[in-house]
């Protein structure tokens, strides 16, 4: 069973993320360190929301069909 790992940074202000999460836009588009563009459900980033917003480095792991396996904040 193979999986793929993508690393990326996120810097979204609190009020902007709230608009995404509340339905104005249900997805967040990120660019990985190697230049790929990924679209994630905003709900996947919700656990990382603070008063400042969603900020930091993340590692996304997907399975061989590109289905979500895990997302973790790494910095």
Backbone as CSV, one residue per row, in Angstrom:
resi,resn,N_x,N_y,N_z,CA_x,CA_y,CA_z,C_x,C_y,C_z
1,UNK,0.849,-1.187,0.000,0.000,0.000,0.000,0.889,1.244,0.000
2,UNK,0.848,1.972,-1.078,1.662,3.171,-1.197,0.884,4.398,-0.763
3,UNK,1.613,5.357,-0.262,0.993,6.637,0.060,1.924,7.735,-0.426
4,UNK,1.369,8.910,-0.592,2.141,10.080,-0.998,2.074,11.109,0.112
5,UNK,3.173,11.828,0.266,3.265,12.861,1.295,3.537,14.193,0.623
6,UNK,2.807,15.217,1.054,2.971,16.570,0.532,3.230,17.517,1.691
7,UNK,4.215,18.386,1.532,4.536,19.396,2.535,4.154,20.767,2.005
8,UNK,3.569,21.594,2.873,3.179,22.937,2.458,3.049,23.838,3.679
9,UNK,3.041,25.137,3.404,2.843,26.143,4.440,1.486,26.789,4.257
10,UNK,0.886,27.195,5.374,-0.408,27.876,5.348,-0.302,29.131,6.204
11,UNK,-0.878,30.205,5.718,-0.938,31.460,6.471,-2.256,32.142,6.110
12,UNK,-3.309,31.787,6.849,-4.651,32.309,6.584,-5.127,33.037,7.840
13,UNK,-5.462,34.303,7.712,-5.976,35.066,8.847,-7.280,34.465,9.354
14,UNK,-7.557,34.674,10.626,-8.728,34.101,11.284,-10.021,34.417,10.534
15,UNK,-10.258,35.705,10.231,-11.539,36.069,9.606,-11.668,35.520,8.187
16,UNK,-10.573,35.372,7.486,-10.608,34.777,6.146,-10.946,33.292,6.248
17,UNK,-10.317,32.596,7.204,-10.609,31.173,7.362,-12.054,30.960,7.779
18,UNK,-12.578,31.801,8.648,-13.977,31.666,9.077,-14.917,31.763,7.886
19,UNK,-14.597,32.621,6.914,-15.417,32.716,5.697,-15.377,31.398,4.932
20,UNK,-14.187,30.804,4.831,-14.061,29.517,4.146,-14.861,28.452,4.874
21,UNK,-14.680,28.389,6.180,-15.285,27.310,6.942,-16.801,27.447,7.025
22,UNK,-17.285,28.672,7.032,-18.730,28.887,7.166,-19.486,28.656,5.863
23,UNK,-18.763,28.402,4.780,-19.449,28.045,3.549,-19.244,28.990,2.392
24,UNK,-18.648,30.156,2.625,-18.389,31.065,1.514,-17.488,30.370,0.490
25,UNK,-16.572,29.606,0.970,-15.744,28.733,0.139,-15.405,27.537,1.008
26,UNK,-15.768,26.370,0.568,-15.593,25.195,1.423,-14.231,24.536,1.264
27,UNK,-13.424,25.040,0.336,-12.105,24.453,0.118,-11.011,25.498,0.250
28,UNK,-9.821,25.010,0.524,-8.625,25.845,0.601,-7.636,25.284,-0.411
29,UNK,-7.038,26.150,-1.206,-6.054,25.737,-2.201,-4.673,26.087,-1.671
30,UNK,-3.775,25.107,-1.679,-2.405,25.314,-1.212,-1.433,24.889,-2.303
31,UNK,-0.226,25.436,-2.231,0.840,25.022,-3.145,1.891,24.292,-2.318
32,UNK,2.198,23.067,-2.732,3.170,22.269,-2.002,4.578,22.787,-2.240
33,UNK,5.515,22.314,-1.430,6.907,22.731,-1.563,7.483,22.410,-2.934
34,UNK,6.971,21.362,-3.587,7.486,21.018,-4.916,6.622,21.556,-6.051
35,UNK,5.734,22.520,-5.744,5.017,23.252,-6.773,3.654,22.720,-7.183
36,UNK,3.204,21.629,-6.587,1.875,21.106,-6.917,0.801,21.940,-6.222
37,UNK,-0.336,22.089,-6.870,-1.471,22.778,-6.274,-2.457,21.732,-5.776
38,UNK,-2.817,21.829,-4.500,-3.756,20.897,-3.895,-4.971,21.652,-3.377
39,UNK,-6.110,21.030,-3.466,-7.352,21.585,-2.934,-7.799,20.707,-1.771
40,UNK,-7.952,21.326,-0.599,-8.344,20.599,0.610,-9.676,21.118,1.122
41,UNK,-10.492,20.263,1.690,-11.681,20.767,2.388,-11.235,21.655,3.556
42,UNK,-11.843,22.803,3.711,-11.478,23.707,4.811,-11.623,23.008,6.160
43,UNK,-12.537,22.068,6.249,-12.755,21.363,7.519,-11.518,20.604,7.977
44,UNK,-10.635,20.207,7.064,-9.406,19.495,7.440,-8.445,20.396,8.203
45,UNK,-8.532,21.704,7.987,-7.642,22.652,8.674,-8.252,23.209,9.952
46,UNK,-9.527,22.964,10.163,-10.226,23.502,11.328,-9.550,23.189,12.662
47,UNK,-9.020,21.971,12.883,-8.379,21.685,14.173,-7.159,22.568,14.468
48,UNK,-6.627,23.219,13.447,-5.412,24.018,13.606,-5.705,25.514,13.697
49,UNK,-6.978,25.870,13.782,-7.379,27.275,13.850,-7.121,27.844,15.242
50,UNK,-6.445,28.989,15.290,-6.227,29.713,16.544,-6.791,31.120,16.376
51,UNK,-6.597,31.950,17.377,-7.056,33.337,17.286,-6.352,34.090,16.162
52,UNK,-5.193,33.612,15.749,-4.444,34.243,14.661,-4.840,33.711,13.296
53,UNK,-5.532,32.606,13.284,-5.901,31.967,12.024,-5.270,30.600,11.932
54,UNK,-4.998,30.163,10.707,-4.312,28.893,10.472,-2.957,29.243,9.889
55,UNK,-1.914,28.938,10.638,-0.564,29.294,10.215,0.386,28.161,10.563
56,UNK,1.320,27.880,9.674,2.332,26.876,9.964,2.644,25.982,8.787
57,UNK,3.456,24.979,9.101,3.862,23.970,8.122,3.041,22.708,8.362
58,UNK,2.674,22.053,7.274,1.819,20.879,7.366,2.338,19.759,6.476
59,UNK,1.996,18.529,6.884,2.298,17.343,6.096,0.977,16.630,5.825
60,UNK,0.643,16.502,4.556,-0.569,15.803,4.117,-0.157,14.449,3.557
61,UNK,-0.813,13.401,4.028,-0.575,12.059,3.504,-1.864,11.569,2.861
62,UNK,-1.731,11.057,1.626,-2.875,10.506,0.892,-2.539,9.081,0.463
63,UNK,-3.574,8.291,0.205,-3.347,6.920,-0.239,-3.100,6.881,-1.744
64,UNK,-2.990,5.676,-2.297,-2.662,5.536,-3.722,-3.752,6.060,-4.647
65,UNK,-4.978,6.231,-4.132,-6.058,6.850,-4.921,-6.208,8.338,-4.593
66,UNK,-5.206,8.899,-3.941,-5.201,10.320,-3.537,-6.308,10.663,-2.561
67,UNK,-6.736,9.681,-1.781,-7.716,9.937,-0.727,-6.988,10.301,0.559
68,UNK,-7.580,11.198,1.289,-7.016,11.703,2.528,-6.707,10.566,3.505
69,UNK,-5.492,10.599,4.058,-5.132,9.689,5.149,-4.896,10.478,6.430
70,UNK,-4.054,11.534,6.354,-3.775,12.315,7.553,-3.239,13.694,7.205
71,UNK,-3.421,14.598,8.144,-2.859,15.941,8.046,-2.297,16.267,9.411
72,UNK,-1.037,16.656,9.446,-0.448,17.020,10.725,0.355,18.300,10.595
73,UNK,0.316,19.091,11.641,1.114,20.318,11.671,2.513,19.936,12.129
74,UNK,3.512,20.377,11.375,4.893,20.013,11.674,5.747,21.212,12.073
75,UNK,5.155,22.376,12.115,5.925,23.534,12.522,5.156,24.803,12.381
